[in-house]
Structures are given as C-alpha cells and as structure tokens.
Amino acid sequence: MPRTAETEGYKFNHTMIRVKDPKVSLKFYTEVLGFDLLSEMKMETFTLYFLGYDHSGGKDTEEEKKDSRLNREGVLELTHNHGTESDPNFQGYASGNSDPGRGFGHIAITVPDIQKACARFEELGVPFKKRLTDGNMKHIAFILDPDGYWIEIVPTRLSL
C-alpha cells in the first residue's frame, strides 16, 4: 500500500528502554554491540543517552552525530533515572518477557556472521537467553543486556 502524502516523511526514529546503571549499559552497548553514543541529555532527575550505528566510516563529527539523532532511523535511547545505580532496594525494570510486565519483547541487531558474533559474545561472557543450538530456530540467538532486556541476534540474510 503506498504511503499517503501526510505520512511520506515519517521515519521510525527510536526505542527507549530504562537502565539501572548507565556506565554498565553504555559499556555493553558500545563495546559489545558496537553502538556509538550520538548524544547525551542530562536533566534534573534523569539522563537520556542516544545510541546508533555510525555508517559514515568515522567521518561524522561529534556535532554531526548529535544533530543526526532525530533525523535517522534505528536509534536506541537509554534512560537512566538518577539514583537507581546506587539504590540497594531497586528491583530493576521489567524486561517485558515475564510477569508482571509482559509486553515489550526485544530489540534486534543484524550481524554479517552470526556464528562469529555468537562466539565473540561467548568469549566476552555475555549471557545468552537462546544460543544458536537451542530450540528449533537454529539461525537466530538471543543475548541479554545488563538489565535483562533480550537482544535478538540475526544474520543479515535469513531464509525461513
């Protein structure tokens, strides 16, 4: 179905998840999954971190990355409510995959070589929810981020 003139310029921009400790989460998303920090917005009681993949070959400046945040697709926003990282009573956030709080399922990352990516995650000690060898779907895997959110790992070409 063709898009209407009213929606022609619409883009899916970002998904937001809450994180307990931004230092731990930023390290995971940048070092394990290769995201770039596009921008950071500190407010009085919370901080927003916008992450995305740099497809400029490293040519984008910090200012260009920041300016691109709302004019691109596939951005991940991590929201940190100040104090959760040091609150011994904080129970964490619902990942969306168990009760209570079932609803949100996962984000997905495509990789050029899923076997190689999963071997690297294994070496880095990343927890798996589903390995390639588990279940009937042997062509996808699920890893867990530091807050327990599921991340589907998918090959760039998938035949079902």
N, CA and C of each residue as an Amber inpcrd file, in Angstrom:
protein
   480
   0.8370000  -1.1710000   0.0000000   0.0000000   0.0000000   0.0000000
   0.8870000   1.2410000   0.0000000   0.6750000   2.1410000  -0.9220000
   1.5150000   3.3510000  -0.9710000   1.2510000   4.2520000   0.2330000
   2.3000000   4.9370000   0.6410000   2.1570000   5.8760000   1.7470000
   1.3670000   7.0800000   1.2860000   0.6410000   7.6670000   2.2260000
  -0.1240000   8.8570000   1.9060000   0.7990000  10.0720000   1.9340000
   0.3690000  11.1330000   1.3110000   1.1550000  12.3660000   1.3110000
   1.3900000  12.8520000   2.7430000   0.4210000  12.6200000   3.6170000
   0.5350000  13.0780000   5.0050000   1.6220000  12.3340000   5.7810000
   1.9360000  11.0970000   5.3920000   2.9280000  10.3070000   6.1400000
   4.2220000  10.0890000   5.3600000   4.3520000  10.7000000   4.2120000
   5.5040000  10.4760000   3.3280000   6.8470000  10.6900000   4.0200000
   6.9750000  11.6830000   4.8750000   8.2530000  11.9770000   5.5120000
   8.4690000  11.3070000   6.8610000   7.5350000  10.4680000   7.2950000
   7.6650000   9.8170000   8.5920000   8.7870000   8.7870000   8.5730000
   9.5000000   8.6730000   9.7150000  10.5450000   7.6670000   9.8980000
  10.3880000   7.0800000  11.2920000  10.7010000   5.7950000  11.4300000
  10.7790000   5.2240000  12.7730000  12.1160000   5.6700000  13.3340000
  12.1100000   6.4370000  14.4150000  13.3410000   7.0260000  14.9170000
  13.9800000   6.2210000  16.0370000  13.2860000   6.0380000  17.1650000
  13.9720000   5.3750000  18.2740000  13.0340000   4.5880000  19.1810000
  13.6690000   3.7230000  19.9510000  13.0280000   2.9630000  21.0090000
  13.7540000   3.3070000  22.2980000  12.9940000   3.4550000  23.3880000
  13.5860000   3.8050000  24.6730000  13.4330000   2.6430000  25.6420000
  14.5170000   2.3550000  26.3580000  14.4680000   1.4260000  27.4770000
  15.1420000   2.0820000  28.6790000  14.6550000   1.7520000  29.8540000
  15.2390000   2.2870000  31.0860000  16.3650000   1.3760000  31.5490000
  17.4190000   1.9800000  32.0590000  18.5680000   1.2040000  32.5330000
  18.9030000   1.6020000  33.9690000  19.3950000   0.6280000  34.7190000
  19.7480000   0.8640000  36.1220000  21.0350000   1.6650000  36.2540000
  22.0810000   1.2390000  35.5470000  23.4000000   1.8610000  35.6810000
  23.9280000   2.2300000  34.3010000  23.9580000   3.5130000  33.9700000
  24.3650000   3.9040000  32.6280000  25.8090000   3.5340000  32.2860000
  26.6990000   3.5310000  33.2610000  28.0880000   3.1620000  32.9650000
  28.1640000   1.7310000  32.4500000  27.4570000   0.8300000  33.1100000
  27.4500000  -0.5810000  32.7130000  26.7560000  -0.7530000  31.3630000
  25.6030000  -0.1060000  31.2050000  24.8440000  -0.2450000  29.9590000
  25.5710000   0.3770000  28.7690000  26.1540000   1.5560000  28.9550000
  26.8840000   2.1860000  27.8540000  28.0830000   1.3420000  27.4360000
  28.7750000   0.7690000  28.3890000  29.9120000  -0.1090000  28.0680000
  29.4330000  -1.3060000  27.2440000  28.3280000  -1.9160000  27.6440000
  27.7760000  -3.0590000  26.9180000  27.3980000  -2.6570000  25.4860000
  26.6040000  -1.6090000  25.3440000  26.1000000  -1.2470000  24.0130000
  27.1920000  -0.7100000  23.0870000  28.1990000  -0.0380000  23.6410000
  29.2590000   0.4820000  22.7740000  30.3580000  -0.5510000  22.5190000
  30.7880000  -1.2610000  23.5590000  31.9140000  -2.1880000  23.3960000
  31.4990000  -3.5690000  22.9220000  30.3710000  -4.0730000  23.3680000
  29.9250000  -5.4090000  22.9610000  29.1640000  -5.3600000  21.6410000
  28.2500000  -4.3770000  21.5050000  27.4220000  -4.3140000  20.3010000
  27.8650000  -3.2600000  19.2880000  28.8410000  -2.4360000  19.6240000
  29.4120000  -1.5090000  18.6490000  28.6310000  -0.2450000  18.3640000
  27.6670000   0.0890000  19.2040000  26.9280000   1.3430000  19.0250000
  27.8530000   2.5270000  19.2900000  27.4960000   3.6710000  18.7340000
  28.1430000   4.9430000  19.0460000  27.1840000   5.7610000  19.8910000
  27.7360000   6.4900000  20.8530000  26.9300000   7.4310000  21.6180000
  26.7250000   8.6580000  20.7410000  25.4780000   8.8990000  20.3350000
  25.1710000  10.0380000  19.4670000  25.0340000  11.3220000  20.2750000
  24.3470000  11.2120000  21.4010000  24.1940000  12.3890000  22.2590000
  23.7460000  11.9680000  23.6470000  23.9390000  12.8800000  24.5600000
  23.5760000  12.6800000  25.9630000  22.8640000  13.9460000  26.4130000
  21.7250000  13.7630000  27.0760000  20.9560000  14.9090000  27.5620000
  20.6830000  14.7150000  29.0430000  21.3690000  15.4960000  29.8690000
  21.2020000  15.3760000  31.3230000  20.1310000  16.3480000  31.7910000
  19.1310000  15.7910000  32.4730000  18.0580000  16.5770000  33.0600000
  18.2410000  16.5410000  34.5840000  17.3360000  17.1350000  35.3000000
  17.4690000  17.1950000  36.7570000  17.4080000  15.8100000  37.4090000
  16.4770000  14.9650000  36.9860000  16.2820000  13.6770000  37.6520000
  16.5820000  12.4720000  36.7690000  16.9190000  12.7020000  35.5180000
  17.2180000  11.5990000  34.6130000  18.1630000  12.0630000  33.5130000
  18.8060000  11.1020000  32.8700000  19.6900000  11.3930000  31.7390000
  19.3000000  10.4780000  30.5910000  19.2960000  11.0250000  29.3820000
  18.9900000  10.2760000  28.1680000  20.2820000  10.0770000  27.3730000
  20.4830000   8.8480000  26.9140000  21.6360000   8.5130000  26.0820000
  21.0910000   7.9620000  24.7740000  21.4750000   8.5780000  23.6610000
  21.0070000   8.1430000  22.3510000  22.1480000   7.4330000  21.6290000
  21.8920000   6.2060000  21.2130000  22.8970000   5.3590000  20.5830000
  22.4680000   4.9700000  19.1770000  23.4360000   4.8440000  18.2910000
  23.1590000   4.3950000  16.9280000  24.4500000   3.9200000  16.2940000
  24.3070000   3.3030000  15.1470000  25.4870000   2.8260000  14.4270000
  26.0060000   3.9090000  13.4950000  27.3200000   4.0850000  13.4880000
  27.9790000   5.0690000  12.6280000  28.2680000   4.4080000  11.2810000
  27.5510000   4.8420000  10.2700000  27.7710000   4.3090000   8.9290000
  28.5150000   5.3150000   8.0510000  29.1850000   6.2850000   8.7060000
  29.9340000   7.2990000   7.9610000  31.3960000   6.9070000   7.7830000
  31.7700000   5.7530000   8.3170000  33.1750000   5.3670000   8.2590000
  34.0260000   6.1920000   9.2120000  33.4040000   6.7010000  10.2720000
  34.1310000   7.5050000  11.2510000  34.2870000   8.9570000  10.8600000
  33.6290000   9.3880000   9.7870000  33.7720000  10.7640000   9.2990000
  32.8860000  11.7630000  10.0260000  31.7820000  11.2890000  10.6390000
  30.8910000  12.2120000  11.3320000  31.5670000  12.7630000  12.5760000
  31.4600000  14.0670000  12.7610000  31.9770000  14.7030000  13.9730000
  30.9930000  14.4610000  15.1100000  31.3950000  14.7710000  16.3230000
  30.5020000  14.6340000  17.4810000  29.2460000  15.4840000  17.2720000
  29.4240000  16.6740000  16.7270000  28.2850000  17.5720000  16.4840000
  27.3570000  16.9820000  15.4220000  27.9200000  16.3950000  14.3600000
  27.0890000  15.7690000  13.3200000  26.3290000  14.5680000  13.8700000
  26.9670000  13.7860000  14.7380000  26.2760000  12.6600000  15.3650000
  25.0980000  13.1640000  16.1930000  25.3580000  14.1880000  17.0090000
  24.3110000  14.7490000  17.8620000  23.1750000  15.2970000  17.0170000
  23.5020000  16.0300000  15.9640000  22.4830000  16.6270000  15.1080000
  21.6840000  15.5860000  14.3300000  22.2590000  14.4090000  14.1040000
  21.5670000  13.3730000  13.3270000  20.5740000  12.5770000  14.1560000
  20.6010000  12.7480000  15.4640000  19.8120000  11.9020000  16.3680000
  18.3450000  11.8150000  15.9970000  17.7310000  12.9110000  15.6090000
  16.3040000  12.8920000  15.2870000  16.0250000  12.7770000  13.7890000
  17.0680000  12.6610000  12.9840000  16.8810000  12.5830000  11.5380000
  17.4210000  11.2750000  10.9770000  17.2980000  10.2140000  11.7480000
  17.7650000   8.9120000  11.2870000  16.8430000   7.8430000  11.8410000
  17.0390000   6.6360000  11.3960000  16.2370000   5.5230000  11.8860000
  17.1090000   4.5820000  12.7030000  16.4680000   3.8220000  13.5750000
  17.1660000   2.7990000  14.3350000  17.9990000   3.2990000  15.4910000
  17.5110000   4.2760000  16.2200000  18.2350000   4.8230000  17.3670000
  17.7100000   4.1350000  18.6360000  18.6150000   3.8540000  19.5580000
  18.2520000   3.2880000  20.8490000  18.4790000   4.3490000  21.9120000
  17.4310000   4.6580000  22.6630000  17.5340000   5.6190000  23.7550000
  17.5800000   4.8550000  25.0750000  18.6370000   5.0760000  25.8340000
  18.7360000   4.5290000  27.1760000  18.3850000   5.6520000  28.1400000
  17.4330000   5.4130000  29.0160000  17.0330000   6.4060000  30.0040000
  17.4750000   5.9320000  31.3760000  18.2330000   6.7870000  32.0460000
  18.6960000   6.4810000  33.3970000  18.0240000   7.4350000  34.3660000
  17.2220000   6.8930000  35.2830000  16.6410000   7.6850000  36.3580000
  17.6710000   7.7380000  37.4780000  18.1460000   8.9240000  37.7590000
  19.2480000   9.1060000  38.7020000  18.9770000   8.4180000  40.0340000
  19.9850000   7.7260000  40.5340000  19.9290000   7.0750000  41.8280000
  19.6800000   5.5790000  41.7760000  19.1660000   5.0700000  40.6660000
  18.8780000   3.6270000  40.6050000  20.1490000   2.7970000  40.7080000
  21.2580000   3.3310000  40.2030000  22.5120000   2.5820000  40.2020000
  23.0550000   2.3290000  41.6030000  22.6640000   3.1540000  42.5690000
  23.1950000   3.0030000  43.9240000  22.1140000   2.6940000  44.9590000
  20.9060000   2.4130000  44.5170000  19.7990000   2.1260000  45.4230000
  19.7400000   0.6230000  45.7040000  20.0800000   0.1900000  46.9370000
  20.0840000  -1.2530000  47.2370000  18.6930000  -1.8780000  47.1840000
  17.6420000  -1.0670000  47.2420000  16.2730000  -1.5810000  47.1970000
  15.6840000  -1.5880000  45.7930000  16.4300000  -1.0540000  44.8180000
  15.9080000  -1.0030000  43.4480000  15.8230000  -2.4250000  42.8970000
  14.6510000  -2.8010000  42.4270000  14.3900000  -4.1670000  41.9600000
  14.6390000  -4.3620000  40.4690000  15.0050000  -3.3080000  39.7530000
  15.2130000  -3.4190000  38.3170000  13.9290000  -3.1480000  37.5640000
  14.0250000  -3.1810000  36.2560000  12.8880000  -2.9110000  35.3880000
  12.3720000  -4.2110000  34.7910000  11.1090000  -4.2160000  34.4420000
  10.5300000  -5.3720000  33.7570000  11.0930000  -5.4230000  32.3460000
  11.5980000  -6.5830000  31.9420000  12.1580000  -6.7260000  30.5940000
  11.0660000  -6.8640000  29.5490000   9.8440000  -7.1190000  29.9990000
   8.7330000  -7.3030000  29.0800000   8.4890000  -8.7490000  28.7120000
   9.3410000  -9.6500000  29.1920000   9.2350000 -11.0510000  28.7910000
   8.7970000 -11.9800000  29.9140000   8.4050000 -11.4140000  31.0440000
   7.9010000 -12.2400000  32.1420000   6.8820000 -11.4160000  32.9300000
   6.0760000 -12.1010000  33.6910000   5.0760000 -11.4230000  34.5080000
   5.6990000 -10.9930000  35.8270000   5.3160000  -9.8750000  36.4260000
   4.4580000  -8.8790000  35.8110000   5.2430000  -8.0220000  34.8190000
   4.5550000  -7.4110000  33.9090000   5.2120000  -6.5290000  32.9560000
   5.3910000  -7.1040000  31.5800000   4.7700000  -8.2580000  31.2870000
   4.9030000  -8.8560000  29.9580000   4.3360000  -7.8920000  28.9130000
   5.0630000  -7.7180000  27.8410000   4.6110000  -6.8290000  26.7630000
   5.7300000  -6.6000000  25.7750000   6.6650000  -5.7170000  26.1170000
   7.8300000  -5.4720000  25.2700000   8.5910000  -6.7840000  25.1250000
   9.1140000  -7.0680000  23.9190000   9.8110000  -8.3280000  23.7170000
  11.3110000  -8.2020000  23.6070000  11.7820000  -7.4890000  22.5890000
  13.2270000  -7.4160000  22.3720000  13.5510000  -6.3660000  21.3260000
  14.8350000  -6.0600000  21.2310000  15.3510000  -5.3230000  20.0820000
  16.1390000  -6.3480000  19.2730000  16.4660000  -6.0360000  18.0340000
  17.2110000  -6.9710000  17.1910000  18.3820000  -6.2590000  16.5220000
  19.4740000  -6.9850000  16.4190000  20.6930000  -6.4970000  15.7750000
  21.0530000  -7.4940000  14.6820000  21.2840000  -7.0040000  13.4740000
  21.7520000  -7.8950000  12.4160000  23.2700000  -7.8890000  12.3960000
  23.8270000  -9.0510000  12.1140000  25.2820000  -9.2200000  12.0750000
  25.6640000  -9.9480000  10.7880000  26.8360000  -9.6560000  10.2200000
  27.2370000 -10.3040000   8.9650000  27.5680000 -11.7880000   9.1160000
  28.0630000 -12.1990000  10.2970000  28.4220000 -13.6000000  10.5280000
  27.9340000 -13.9730000  11.9280000  26.7860000 -14.6270000  11.9820000
  26.1610000 -14.9090000  13.2750000  26.9680000 -15.8930000  14.1110000
  27.6150000 -16.8580000  13.4690000  28.4470000 -17.8110000  14.2170000
  29.5980000 -17.0740000  14.9100000  30.2430000 -16.2110000  14.1640000
  31.3740000 -15.4460000  14.6870000  30.9250000 -14.4870000  15.7980000
  29.7890000 -13.8250000  15.5780000  29.2710000 -12.8940000  16.5830000
  28.9440000 -13.6290000  17.8760000  28.2820000 -14.7690000  17.7700000
  27.9140000 -15.5330000  18.9740000  29.1450000 -16.0770000  19.6920000
  30.1600000 -16.4770000  18.9390000  31.4060000 -16.9380000  19.5620000
  32.0560000 -15.7900000  20.3360000  32.0280000 -14.5960000  19.7690000
  32.5830000 -13.4190000  20.4470000  31.7940000 -13.1080000  21.7130000
  30.4580000 -13.1430000  21.6340000  29.6370000 -12.8900000  22.8260000
  29.9670000 -13.9070000  23.9180000  30.1460000 -15.1560000  23.5120000
  30.5020000 -16.2230000  24.4600000  31.8400000 -15.8940000  25.1330000
  32.8320000 -15.5060000  24.3350000  34.1580000 -15.1570000  24.8730000
  34.0920000 -13.9750000  25.8320000  33.1980000 -13.0270000  25.5480000
  33.0570000 -11.8380000  26.3930000  32.2240000 -12.0990000  27.6470000
  31.6610000 -13.2920000  27.7460000  30.8490000 -13.6290000  28.9130000
  29.4520000 -13.0450000  28.8810000  28.9610000 -12.6940000  27.6980000
  27.6100000 -12.1520000  27.5680000  26.6080000 -13.2860000  27.8250000
  25.6280000 -13.0610000  28.6860000  24.6460000 -14.1190000  28.9340000
  23.7180000 -14.3150000  27.7270000  23.4450000 -15.5640000  27.4270000
  22.5280000 -15.9150000  26.3440000  21.1690000 -16.2850000  26.9200000
  20.1250000 -15.8750000  26.2680000  18.7790000 -16.3670000  26.5520000
  18.5150000 -17.5890000  25.6720000  19.0480000 -17.5240000  24.4280000
  18.9130000 -18.6300000  23.4790000  20.1470000 -18.6740000  22.6000000
  20.8480000 -19.7830000  22.6260000  22.0090000 -19.9670000  21.7490000
  21.5360000 -20.4930000  20.3940000  22.4100000 -20.4320000  19.4040000
  22.0700000 -20.9410000  18.0720000  21.6760000 -22.4160000  18.1090000
  22.2200000 -23.1560000  19.0370000  21.9560000 -24.5950000  19.1190000
  20.6670000 -24.9170000  19.8650000  20.0400000 -23.9260000  20.4880000
  18.8210000 -24.1510000  21.2750000  17.5750000 -24.0640000  20.3950000
  16.5830000 -24.8660000  20.7180000  15.2830000 -24.7670000  20.0800000
  15.2770000 -25.1370000  18.6090000  14.1790000 -24.7980000  17.9430000
  14.0050000 -25.1260000  16.5260000  14.6360000 -24.1050000  15.5890000
  14.7610000 -22.8570000  16.0330000  15.2790000 -21.7920000  15.1700000
  16.7930000 -21.6900000  15.3630000  17.5280000 -22.4240000  14.5650000
  18.9900000 -22.5330000  14.7070000  19.7520000 -21.3790000  14.0390000
  19.0430000 -20.4340000  13.4780000  19.6630000 -19.3400000  12.7270000
  19.6080000 -18.0010000  13.4630000  19.0410000 -17.9930000  14.6800000
  18.9990000 -16.7660000  15.4810000  19.4250000 -17.0920000  16.9120000
  19.8590000 -16.0640000  17.6170000  20.2210000 -16.2040000  19.0250000
  19.6380000 -15.0140000  19.7750000  19.5610000 -15.1350000  21.0830000
  19.1570000 -14.0310000  21.9400000  20.1920000 -13.8990000  23.0500000
  20.6860000 -12.6710000  23.2410000  21.5660000 -12.3730000  24.3570000
  20.8240000 -11.4400000  25.3010000  21.3830000 -11.2480000  26.4880000
  20.7680000 -10.3620000  27.4770000  21.6860000  -9.1800000  27.7590000
  21.0890000  -7.9990000  27.8440000  21.8870000  -6.8260000  28.2140000
  21.9950000  -6.7830000  29.7380000  22.7160000  -5.8210000  30.3130000
  22.9080000  -5.7850000  31.7640000  21.6220000  -5.6620000  32.5830000
  20.5440000  -5.1720000  31.9750000  19.2750000  -5.0420000  32.6790000
  18.3220000  -6.1940000  32.3840000  18.7830000  -7.1810000  31.6280000
  17.9430000  -8.3380000  31.3240000  17.0750000  -8.1970000  30.1020000
  17.2470000  -7.1100000  29.3420000  16.4900000  -6.9670000  28.0930000
  17.0250000  -7.9590000  27.0680000  16.1310000  -8.5420000  26.3100000
  16.5060000  -9.5070000  25.2830000  16.9550000  -8.7700000  24.0270000
  18.0290000  -9.2570000  23.4170000  18.5210000  -8.7180000  22.1480000
  18.6370000  -9.8860000  21.1840000  17.8290000  -9.8420000  20.1430000
  17.8710000 -10.8880000  19.1240000  19.0490000 -10.6180000  18.1910000
  19.8240000 -11.6440000  17.9280000  20.9460000 -11.5570000  17.0130000
  20.5390000 -12.3210000  15.7480000  20.5360000 -11.6110000  14.6350000
  20.0120000 -12.1570000  13.3830000  21.0450000 -11.9780000  12.2820000
  21.1990000 -12.9630000  11.4040000  22.1020000 -12.7660000  10.2670000
  21.5030000 -11.7530000   9.2890000  22.3630000 -11.0790000   8.5200000
  21.8660000 -10.0670000   7.5720000  21.0200000 -10.6870000   6.4740000
  21.2000000 -11.9800000   6.2290000  20.3380000 -12.7010000   5.2910000
  19.7490000 -13.8880000   6.0340000  18.4300000 -13.9900000   5.9920000
  17.7400000 -15.0270000   6.7350000  16.7160000 -15.6900000   5.8380000
  16.8190000 -16.9670000   5.6780000  15.8470000 -17.7410000   4.8960000
  15.0030000 -18.5470000   5.8530000  13.7130000 -18.3310000   5.7950000
  12.8010000 -19.0940000   6.6570000  12.0520000 -20.1230000   5.8610000
